[in-house]
Amino acid sequence: VMQPWWILKKGWQLYRKYKFDLMTVHEYPPFYNGIGARLLWQRIKVPYVLEIHHIPGHPKAADFKEWLYKIATRFFIKYDAAKARAVRVVNQKQAPEFLIKAGVPKEKIVCAPSFYIGLETFKPIGMEKRYDLVFVARLEKNKGIHLLLEAIRIVKLQSPNVKVLIIGSGPLKDEIQKYIREHKLENNVFLSGWLETLGDVARAYNSARVFISPSFNEGGPRVVFEAMACGLPVITTRVGVTPDIIEDGVSGLFTDWDPRQMADKILYLLNEQKLQKRFSQIG
């Protein structure tokens, strides 16, 4: 609660020392950063830009907290952006459409993507395919990891030897390991934790046939495009940047937040070698 006042105090100290000409503000609920920037702007009148990389709960909420944050953003963001010189977003459709409906002037919104993909690292390297699917994310609810596990249970009924590599860690790690044990997926789902280097991540992508991203909401997700750069065909939900870049059935497959539909898309793509190759080349 005291963060806006700390921003005001610290920002004033920095301004007296450096006389900066612009402030950028990474904003998200509960909006302490934006409130602090507005207080500082009132004092020094230096223009500031809000950066909204991710709208929690949009397009879909993973839990009640995300739903509440989405509603809070819808009602507060117009006030929050009123004194900002511009509002930066990282995708062309989802965030701008939400912000405009919430009252942010269209002319204030600027899309500046944040892919930052090192193509010298993320590229096809011709490795043996040890896994059918690879997933990369922090293990949290909004990443859709439970949807993926439920989908794998369905896939296993038709493809008992399906293998999935999960890269990442987070608060749901123990819960996920318990789920894997209880549903006898120990020979199907493998958790690597965080990998040490970007090169290790690139090699992990290359060790799989298909990349999957079942997120509920994202600004990116950048991992989808890292995987595409490595030549992987992708299955993803319609979040963040993905609808800007991927055309369903042409350069990747979209899935809803439904484990059965997700399982159908997985089985379909794993069985369509020509489609995998086409998606890989386009990516």
N, C-alpha and C positions, 0 to 999 in steps of 0.2 A: 504493500500500500504506500510505502514511503518512496518507492522508486521514482515517481515523477519529480518529487522534490529533490532527490539526489541528482537526477538528470539536470534539473535547473541549476543546482549548485555547481556541479562538476562542469557543465557546459559553459557556465559563466566564467569559471576559472580558465578553461581552455580558450575561450574567446579572448579574454584579456591578454593571454600569452601569445596566441597565434593569429588572431583576427581572421579566422576562416570565413569563406564566402558562401558556403553551402553546407547544409546538414542533410544526411540521409538517415532514414528512420525505418528499421525493420519492424513492422507493426503486426501484431496479432493479439487476440484476446488474452488478458483483460485490458489491453490498450494502454498500459503504463508508459510505454515508449512514446506513443503518439501524444498522450497528455503532457508528458514531460517536454517534448519538443515544442508543443504549442505554448507552454509556459515560458520556455526559453525564447521562442520567437517573439513573444510579447515584450520581452525585455530588450533583446538585441536587434530585432527586425531582420535577421539573416534568413533568407528563404530556405525552406526545407522540402524534401521529397519523401513521401511515404513509400515504402517498399512492401508490397503484399505478395509474398511468395506462395502462400498457402492459406486457403480459407477452411478452417476446421469444419467438418460436417458437410462440405459441399464438394461433389454433388450428392454424397450420401454419408450419413453419420454412422460411425461404428458403435457409439454408445450414447447415453443420455448427456454426458458432458459435452461431447462434440455437437450434439443437436442444440444444446443450450448456447454454446459458443457461436454457432451459425446464426441463431436468432439474435444474439447480442450484436454480432457484426452487422446484420441487416439493419438494426435500429440505430447503431452508433456510428457507423462508418461515414455517413454523410457529414455529421458534425466533426468527426475525426479528420476528414480530408478538407474541411472548409478553408483552412488557412494554408494548407500545403500548396506549393507551386505546381506539383504534379504528383501522380500516383503511379508508381511503377508496378507492373505485373509481369509474370514470366510465361504466360500463355496467352494466345490470341482470342480465345472464345470463352472458356468457362469463367475465369475471374472477371473479365470486363463485363460480361452479361450480368453477372451477379451484382457487381458494383453499380452499374448503371440503373438496375432495378431498385437498388438501395438508395439511390439519390445522388451518387457521385457523378459530376458532369463528365460526359463522354470525352470532351476536349482535354480534360485533365489526365486521362488514362494513357499511359505509354507502355507498350510491350517491349521489354528487353529480355530475351530468353537467357537462361543460365545453364546451358548444357555443359560448357567447359570440358569437353571430352578430348583427352590426349590420344589422337589417332595413331601415334607411334607406339602406344601401349595397347589400346583396345583395337585389335584387328584379328582376322582369322589366322590361326597358326597351325592348322592341320593336326590337331591332337586326336588321340583315340577317344571315341564317345563312350564314356563310362556311365553317364546318366541320361535318362530320358528328359528330365526337366531340371531346371535350376531356378532358384528363387533367391533374391538378394534384398535384405531390408533389416532394419531394426525390428525386433520381435515385439511389436505393439499391436493393439486391436485394429488401428486404422490401416495397417498394412494387409489385412485380410488373410492372415496366416491360418486362422481356423477354417475359413472357407476352402483354402487350398487343401488342408488335411482331410476335410470332409469329401472333397472332390476326389482325392487320391483313394479313399476307401471305396468309392464307386468305381473308379478306374480299375482298381485291383480285381474286382469281380470278373472283368473281361480280360485283364492283362496282369496276371498274378505276379509277374517279375518286374513290374514298373519300378523305376528307381528315380528318386528325387533328391537333389542336393539343396539343402537350405543353408545359406551363408548369412551370418549375422547373429546377434545376441540381443538381449533386452529383458524387460520385466516378465515376459510370458515364457521364458525359456523352460522353467521347471514344469509349467502347465503343459507345454507342448511335449516335453519328454514323457510326461505322464500319459498324455493322449496317445502317443506312439506306442507305449507299452500296453495300454489297456485295449487298443484296437489291433494289436499284433502287426504293427507296421515296421518293426525293427529291421526287416530285410528290404524295406522299400523306401524309407525316409531317413536321410543321413544329415546330421547337424555338424557343420564344420566350425561354428563360432565365427568370430571376425578373422579375416585373413590379414597377414602382416603387411603386404605391399599391394599396390595397384596391379603390379605384374602378376601376383598370385591370383587376384580377382579375375584378371583377363584370362589366365589359364583355366580357372574354374569355369568361366563362361564357355570356353572352347571345349571343355570336357563334356558338355551336354548337347543334346539335339535341339531342345526348345527352351526358351525363356518364358517364365510366367510371372505376371504382376497382377494380383487380385486386390489391389488397394481400394479403400473406400473413398479416399480423397488425397490429393497431392497437388503440389505446385508443378513438379516435373511429371513423373519420376525419372531422374537422369539415368537410373540403372537400365531402364528399357532401351535407351539409345546407346548406352555402353554395350549392351548385348547385341543390338543390331549392328553396331560397328564391328563386333566380333563375328558377324555372319550368322547370328542365330535368328531363326524365325521366332516371332513373339505372339503370345496370347496375353491380352491385357484388358482390364476394365477401362471404361471411358473416363479417365481422370486427367486433370492438368493439361499437359502439352500433347498427350497422345492423340486426341481428336484433331489437333492441328497438323500432325505429321503422318499418321497412319490412316490408310483407307481400308476399311473392313473388307477382307477377302482378296485384297489386291496387294497390300504390303504387310499384312498381319491380320490377326483375328481378334475381334472384340468379344468379350463375354460380359454378361450381367453378373450381379452379386448373388448368384444362385449356384450352389455346388453341383447340381445335376447338369445344368447347362455348361458349367465349366468343365465337368468331366467329359461331356460329349465333345466339346471343342478340343480337349486334350487328345482323346482317342482319335478323333478325325484327323488332326494334324500329324500325330505320330504315325498314322497309317498312310499318309499321303506324301510319299517321298518327293514327287515332282513339285508339289506345293511348297514343301520345306525348302527345296532348292531355289524356287522362284523368290520366296520371301527373303531368303538368305542373300541372294544377289541384289535385290532391291534395297535391302537394309544396308 
